[in-house]
Amino acid sequence: MILKFLIYVLLFSPWTIESAQPQEIRTKEQIIAKFSGRVPQEWGEVVKGVKIGLNTDQKVLALTFDACGGPKGSDYDEKLIQYLEKKKIPATLFISGKWIDANPNILQTLSRDPLFEIENHGLNHKPCSTIGRSAFGIKGTKNTREIFNEIELNGLKLLNLTGRKPKYYRPGTAYSDEICVEIANALGYEVVNFSVRGDAGATYSKKEVREALLHSAPASIILMHMNHSEGQTAQGVMEAIPELRKRGFRFVKVSDFGLR
């Protein structure tokens, strides 16, 4: 009932939701009115407004793990998460609506662990496009209405299940155009991608994962996946973490520092 009420408010309310930025646009119809008809000029993983690093000079790394969902992507890498918990390593988890539908109880358990922050990876794990562009064979959203649904309905789904609304959004496949970023910002999200490709969609070998992590510069945001237990992400992480700690690195959540 809570989720249905919140969706009704966002879709049909004529008022904006109060925020720190009084001019921020929040309702679906206002988003459509402001952003429809614009033609994007950029497309990719790093477009205007996307954040890819932590705003600090400290020797820290932010490990982020996507849970993409879908027929081949709703697995759960329990070995990876248990290692993070055992070693007390914080991480930021970007969760899609498809993965939530397959793993609601796991999501709620993860959300109660203070090591992890749960963030928005889109309702259907779609690339965020205003004109229907595709990435990695996945067709993106095709207009501002679909962008609103992709971002905000998943945010509400997470709020309903965890009691907390996300503050960060990572598009499905990490691809977006600059208009999508503006829409996400208007909805109260910062768009967060990465400065280190940690496992290439969980296709890297454990050696490649290890090397990617060991070559990370301070303040990097590292992208990996927690929905492919058949891959070698967990093994690579387990080999890299002790060495990174020896080198003086600390691990943090994305929210622990500002973004750049």
N, C-alpha and C positions, 0 to 999 in steps of 0.2 A: 504493500500500500504506500509506503514512504516513497519508493522509487516512482510509482505511477504519479503521485502528487508532484514530485519534483520535476518530472518530465512535463506534466501539464503546465506547471508554472513557467518553465523555460520556453515551451513552445507557444503558449498562448497569452501569457501575461503581457500587458502593455507597458509595464514598468521594468526598468533595469534593476538588476540585483545590486545592492549597495556594495561598494568596494573602495579600495584606497584611491582609485582613480575615477573621479566622478563622471568623466566623459566616456568611460569604457562602455562599449556596446555589448549587451549580453543576450538578448532574446533572439530567437531564430529569425523572426521576420525582420528585425533590425539588421542582423548580419546579412541577410539576403539583399535587403534594400541598399546597404552601403557597398557591398563588395561585388554584386552581380554585374556582369558586363565588362569587367576589367580583363585585360589580356596580360597574362604573365610573361615576364621577360627572362626568367631563370628557371632552371630545372636541375635538380641534383641533390647530393647529400649535404652540400654546404652552399646555401643561398643566403641572401640578405636576411639577417635577423636570427639565423640559426647559431646556437652556442655550441662550441666544441671543446672548451677547456675550462678549468677552474681558475678563478681570478685570485691567484695567490702566487707567491714565490717560494712557498714552503715545499718540502720534499714529500709530497703526498700524491696518491693516485686514487681515482674514483673508478671502482669496478662496477660496470653496469651489465645486467643480464636481461636479454629480451626473452619473452615467452610469447611466441608468435601465434600459435594455434592453427586450427584447420585439420583436415584429414591426416596430414603427415607431420603436423607440428604441435600436437597437444600432449606430447610426452612430458615427463618431469624428471629432471636429472637430480634425483635425490642424493646421490653420492656427492655431487658438487655442493649442494646446499648444506649437507651434513658436515662437510669439511669446513665451509665458511663458519658454521656455528661452532664447531669444535675449536677452531683457531681464533674465534671472536673477530672475524673480519667483516666489517660492515659493507653493504652493497646496496645499489639502487636497482630495483627490478621493474622493468617496463612490461606491462601485462596487457595483452589484447583481450577483447571480448570473447573471441573464439576460444582462447585458452581458459578463460574464466568459466565458460559454460561447461567445459570438459573437466575442470578441476576446482569447483567452488570451495570445497572443504580445505584443500591444500592452500588456496589463496587466503582464506581466513586465518589459517594457522600461521602462514608467513607474515601476514599483516600484524599479528600480535607479537612478533619477535622484534624487539627494539633494534636489532642489528640491521634490519631491512627497512627501506622506504619503498612503497608501492606507487608506481607512476603509470601514466597512460600511454598505451601503445596502439590505440585505435580500436574501434568496435569490431571491425572486420579485417584488420591488418592490411589496409589498403594504402598504396602510395597516395600522398596528399596532393591532388591536382585539381585545378579549377576547370580543366578542359579534357579530362579523361586520359591523361598520359599513363603509360605503363612503365614498370621497372621490374627487371628480373622475371619477366613473363606474367606479372601480376597487374591486372588493370586497376588503375587508380580511380579515385572519386572523380565525378565528371562535372560537378558544379558546386556552388556555395552551399546549397541545401544539403548535399551529400557530405560535404566537409563538416558542416555543423553536426550532423548525425554521427559521423565517424569519430569526431573528437569528443563532443559533449555528452552523447549518450553513453559512451564508455566511461567517461568521468563520473556520470551519475550511477552507473552500474557499480563502479568501484566504491563510491560513497555509500551506496546501499549495503554493500557486503562488508566493508571494512570500517565504516564510520568516519572516514577521512576522504576528502576530495583531493585528487592529485593536483600538484602545482606544475608538473613538467609533462611534456608530450613529446614522444618520438614517433614520427610517422612509420607506418608499416613499410618495410624495406629501407627506411631512413631517407626516402626520396620525397621531395616536396618542391613546390614553387614558392616564390616570395609572397604571393597573395595568401596562400595557405598559412604561412607563418604569421602574417598580419591578423588573420582570422583567429588563430590560436591565441595570439596575444590579447585580442579583444575579449576572448573568453576567459582570460586570466591565466593562461599557461605560457611558460617559456618553452621554446622548442629546443631540445637537447639532442645532439647527435654525438660525435666522438672525434677524438684526435688519434686514436689507435684502433686499428681493426684487429681485434684480438683473436677471432676464430673463423672469420669469413663464413658466417652462417653455419657454424659448427662443422665446417668441412676441413679445417686444419688438422694436421697430425698433432700429437702432444708436443713434439719438438717445435713445430711452427708456432703453436700457442705459447710455449715457454719463451721462445725467442722474441715474439711480438711483445710480451710483457716485459722481458728483461731489457728491451730497447726503448721502453717508454720514458719520455722526458717527465720531469716533475710537473705536477698540475694537469696531467693528462686525464681525459675521460676515455676509458677503454670499453669497447663494445664486444660483448660475448653473448652466448645463448644458454638458457637453462631448460630448453624444451627438446633437447636431442641427447638422451642418455646413451644412445648408440655411438655418439661421436667421442672425441678425445679431449674435449674442452676441460673436463674435470681433471684428467691426468696432467695436462699442461699447466693448469692453475696450481695444482699441488706441487709440481716441480719448481715453479717460478716463485711462489710466495716466500719460502724460506730464504732464497737468495736475495730477493728484493728487501726483505727485512734486514738481512745482514748489511745491505748497502745503505740502510738508514731510511728507507721509505716507510711511510705510514699509509693506511688505507682509510678512506673517508667516504661518506655519502655525498652525492651531488649537492645536497642542501647545506652541507657544512661550510661551503664557501660560495661567494658570488660567482657568476659565470662570465666567460668572455667568448 
